[in-house]
Amino acid sequence: MTEQLSTDVLICGAGAAGLTLAIDLARRGVSFRLVEKMNEPFRGSRGKGIQPRTQEIFKDLGILDRIVAAGGDYPKERLYRGDGSYVDSRITEHVDPTPSEPFQQPLMVPQFLTEAVLRERLAEFGYSPEYGTELIGLEQEGDGVTASLQRRGVTEHLRARWLVGADGGRSFVRHALQVGFPGKTLGVRAIVADVTLTGLSRDAWHRFGDGDMSRQIFLCPLAGTDMFQIQGPIPMEGDIDLSAAGLGQLVAERTGRDDIHIHDVSWASAYTMNARLADQYRVGQVLLIGDAAHIHPPTGGQGLNTSVQDAYNLGWKIAAVIDGAPEVLLHSYEEERRPIAAEMLGLATRLLHAQHRDGIRRGREVKQLDIAYSGSSLTLEVPARTGELFAGDRAPDALLLGASGQPRYLFDLLQGPHWTLIGYQVAHRDSVPPRKGLHIHTMGTRGDVIDEHGHFREAYDVEEGSWVLIRPDGYIGAIVEEASTELLEDYLTRAGLPATSAKH
Ligand SMILES: Cc1cc2nc3c(=O)[nH]c(=O)nc-3n(C[C@H](O)[C@H](O)[C@H](O)COP(=O)(O)OP(=O)(O)OC[C@H]3O[C@@H](n4cnc5c(N)ncnc54)[C@H](O)[C@@H]3O)c2cc1C
């Protein structure tokens, strides 16, 4: 039996990318469906590192505290020598939070817990993934897509204005679009397994087999659980026994110890590492996000973070276009996100090779705080800027004071699906008329926020009489001097925020 229903957006895949997009669309009131072919949520730990930039995004989505509570900090690395002695070191260098970068350390949250928090947030908007529902066909016609969804042997035909493939590395959507996925297999096969074990302390990420790739094994206590995650390279060919007994034997061989006992395996997988990037992120009314668009080796903990950030970049744009913004706005999704993924592929691959030499230490480059969309068609600077901060950069945080005397973090002003326009010492607050979807704040005489500590001035490095426009995804869209305010008007119209016409 078939039925023709319709929605604005069909999201295929309820992993981290699909769930993030669903939350962003739900909070914007966009109609969508989120389908997932598995019958129940994925229960593996694989993407366990939540980087500082993703923490900022989770704060905006209203889940950061829940994510922190679900997981924990990364422990130190404990590297065992051949004689059984060991040396401890930090995985990440400790950096104190600053007013402009409040989150500095990665969090460890097993992926199934991150996804559980995302589902909880989605449920607060009245949505949940449709499990056991597989996308088995798609056809683009006119201004939409007809998708064939199969659930318990019944096929439903759904008409959607947009289809977003968030369906992972083997993406059905990418294949159906015949989008190329060039790259390489990295010649490394590995296991990942979530187990309960005895014989190791939970205060360190234990690493054995230094220097000899074929003998390496990592055992990491999984924050928020009583399990350990085992990771290690395995031969490119051959069956691997992923039972408790099989993993116990592998651990004994690689550690040379007989006191580590595996009791239970909650989830395990053997996989070959790849670095691949889709040739296109959009074909007509269909877009790709997350692992469907790029796959990385797990080193550096970038994959899930990049996937969440694809969704966060796309969410406001697709919602704006559905609400009447020029469709050209969506070109900026691939324009901005594909180069970021290309960069991440290089980084994760470099870290994979370095890990064989230097262990699992990670620097600032993995935090994703320096991701910028400079050169994007959505950047505007008048006059062109010199110095440290440019249109397209991540909008830094700042501790301000509300006019009522209460501390106000800039990130609190940004939180939500709106754009934010900040006038720094501008003469006329009303030179940019208010409109739906834009929050305007000013600093200076009669301003509603005060740069009490100079954090804003320092982080944004703006002259008196400047307007700073911050996008819904926390990047700087425009920095414009007061004399050129009319250019902002044009920018806002292109971004789908025309001046509000009076309603009676
Ligand atoms: C060992 C390992 C360690 C990792 N460590 C990290 C880390 O520390 N940090 C990090 O950021 N990343 C890490 N990653 C990567 C991370 O797990 C992925 O990047 C992330 O899961 C991508 O999310 P996604 O939502 O794009 O895809 P997925 O999580 O793969 O979700 C795709 C979903 O789509 C569903 N689906 C597929 N086809 C269909 C269909 N036809 N119809 C309906 N549903 C469909 C699938 O069932 C699946 O649930 C690691 C990966 C591995 C393997």
The ligand as an SDF file (V2000), in Angstrom:
LIG
                    3D

 53 58  0  0  0  0  0  0  0  0999 V2000
   36.4240    4.0670   16.1500 C   0  0  0  0  0  0  0  0  0  0  0  0
   35.8590    5.3960   15.8610 C   0  0  0  0  0  0  0  0  0  0  0  0
   36.1530    6.4420   16.7090 C   0  0  0  0  0  0  0  0  0  0  0  0
   35.6620    7.6970   16.4380 C   0  0  0  0  0  0  0  0  0  0  0  0
   36.0080    8.7090   17.2850 N   0  0  0  0  0  0  0  0  0  0  0  0
   35.5400    9.9400   17.0470 C   0  0  0  0  0  0  0  0  0  0  0  0
   35.8010   11.0060   17.9630 C   0  0  0  0  0  0  0  0  0  0  0  0
   36.4620   10.8460   18.9990 O   0  0  0  0  0  0  0  0  0  0  0  0
   35.2790   12.2130   17.6860 N   0  0  0  0  0  0  0  0  0  0  0  0
   34.5500   12.4300   16.5490 C   0  0  0  0  0  0  0  0  0  0  0  0
   34.1550   13.5820   16.3070 O   0  0  0  0  0  0  0  0  0  0  0  0
   34.2340   11.4360   15.6980 N   0  0  0  0  0  0  0  0  0  0  0  0
   34.7050   10.1990   15.9010 C   0  0  0  0  0  0  0  0  0  0  0  0
   34.3620    9.1820   15.0510 N   0  0  0  0  0  0  0  0  0  0  0  0
   33.5130    9.4560   13.8690 C   0  0  0  0  0  0  0  0  0  0  0  0
   32.0060    9.5350   14.2030 C   0  0  0  0  0  0  0  0  0  0  0  0
   31.5660    8.3450   14.7990 O   0  0  0  0  0  0  0  0  0  0  0  0
   31.2180    9.8300   12.9130 C   0  0  0  0  0  0  0  0  0  0  0  0
   31.8310   10.9080   12.2480 O   0  0  0  0  0  0  0  0  0  0  0  0
   29.7620   10.1770   13.2050 C   0  0  0  0  0  0  0  0  0  0  0  0
   29.0460    9.0580   13.6560 O   0  0  0  0  0  0  0  0  0  0  0  0
   29.0540   10.7200   11.9580 C   0  0  0  0  0  0  0  0  0  0  0  0
   27.7140   11.0020   12.2650 O   0  0  0  0  0  0  0  0  0  0  0  0
   26.6100   10.9620   11.1250 P   0  0  0  0  0  0  0  0  0  0  0  0
   25.3380   11.3240   11.8040 O   0  0  0  0  0  0  0  0  0  0  0  0
   27.0460   11.7450    9.9580 O   0  0  0  0  0  0  0  0  0  0  0  0
   26.5880    9.4530   10.6190 O   0  0  0  0  0  0  0  0  0  0  0  0
   26.2260    8.1040   11.3980 P   0  0  0  0  0  0  0  0  0  0  0  0
   26.5240    8.2100   12.8320 O   0  0  0  0  0  0  0  0  0  0  0  0
   26.8520    7.0090   10.6160 O   0  0  0  0  0  0  0  0  0  0  0  0
   24.6330    8.0180   11.2550 O   0  0  0  0  0  0  0  0  0  0  0  0
   24.0100    7.7110   10.0150 C   0  0  0  0  0  0  0  0  0  0  0  0
   22.6620    7.0650   10.2960 C   0  0  0  0  0  0  0  0  0  0  0  0
   21.9400    6.9230    9.0670 O   0  0  0  0  0  0  0  0  0  0  0  0
   21.2400    5.6930    9.1070 C   0  0  0  0  0  0  0  0  0  0  0  0
   20.9360    5.2880    7.7290 N   0  0  0  0  0  0  0  0  0  0  0  0
   21.8250    4.8540    6.7930 C   0  0  0  0  0  0  0  0  0  0  0  0
   21.1750    4.6010    5.6330 N   0  0  0  0  0  0  0  0  0  0  0  0
   19.8660    4.8620    5.8320 C   0  0  0  0  0  0  0  0  0  0  0  0
   18.7070    4.7840    5.0160 C   0  0  0  0  0  0  0  0  0  0  0  0
   18.7720    4.3880    3.7360 N   0  0  0  0  0  0  0  0  0  0  0  0
   17.5010    5.1170    5.5410 N   0  0  0  0  0  0  0  0  0  0  0  0
   17.4250    5.5370    6.8440 C   0  0  0  0  0  0  0  0  0  0  0  0
   18.5030    5.6150    7.6800 N   0  0  0  0  0  0  0  0  0  0  0  0
   19.7070    5.3030    7.1730 C   0  0  0  0  0  0  0  0  0  0  0  0
   22.2180    4.7610    9.8080 C   0  0  0  0  0  0  0  0  0  0  0  0
   21.5630    3.6380   10.3380 O   0  0  0  0  0  0  0  0  0  0  0  0
   22.7920    5.6660   10.8870 C   0  0  0  0  0  0  0  0  0  0  0  0
   22.0900    5.6140   12.0970 O   0  0  0  0  0  0  0  0  0  0  0  0
   34.8330    7.9100   15.2910 C   0  0  0  0  0  0  0  0  0  0  0  0
   34.4950    6.8560   14.4530 C   0  0  0  0  0  0  0  0  0  0  0  0
   35.0110    5.6060   14.7260 C   0  0  0  0  0  0  0  0  0  0  0  0
   34.6540    4.4660   13.8080 C   0  0  0  0  0  0  0  0  0  0  0  0
  1  2  1  0
  2  3  1  0
  2 52  2  0
  3  4  2  0
  4  5  1  0
  4 50  1  0
  5  6  2  0
  6  7  1  0
  6 13  1  0
  7  8  2  0
  7  9  1  0
  9 10  1  0
 10 11  2  0
 10 12  1  0
 12 13  2  0
 13 14  1  0
 14 15  1  0
 14 50  1  0
 15 16  1  0
 16 17  1  0
 16 18  1  0
 18 19  1  0
 18 20  1  0
 20 21  1  0
 20 22  1  0
 22 23  1  0
 23 24  1  0
 24 25  2  0
 24 26  1  0
 24 27  1  0
 27 28  1  0
 28 29  2  0
 28 30  1  0
 28 31  1  0
 31 32  1  0
 32 33  1  0
 33 34  1  0
 33 48  1  0
 34 35  1  0
 35 36  1  0
 35 46  1  0
 36 37  1  0
 36 45  1  0
 37 38  2  0
 38 39  1  0
 39 40  1  0
 39 45  2  0
 40 41  1  0
 40 42  2  0
 42 43  1  0
 43 44  2  0
 44 45  1  0
 46 47  1  0
 46 48  1  0
 48 49  1  0
 50 51  2  0
 51 52  1  0
 52 53  1  0
M  END
$$$$
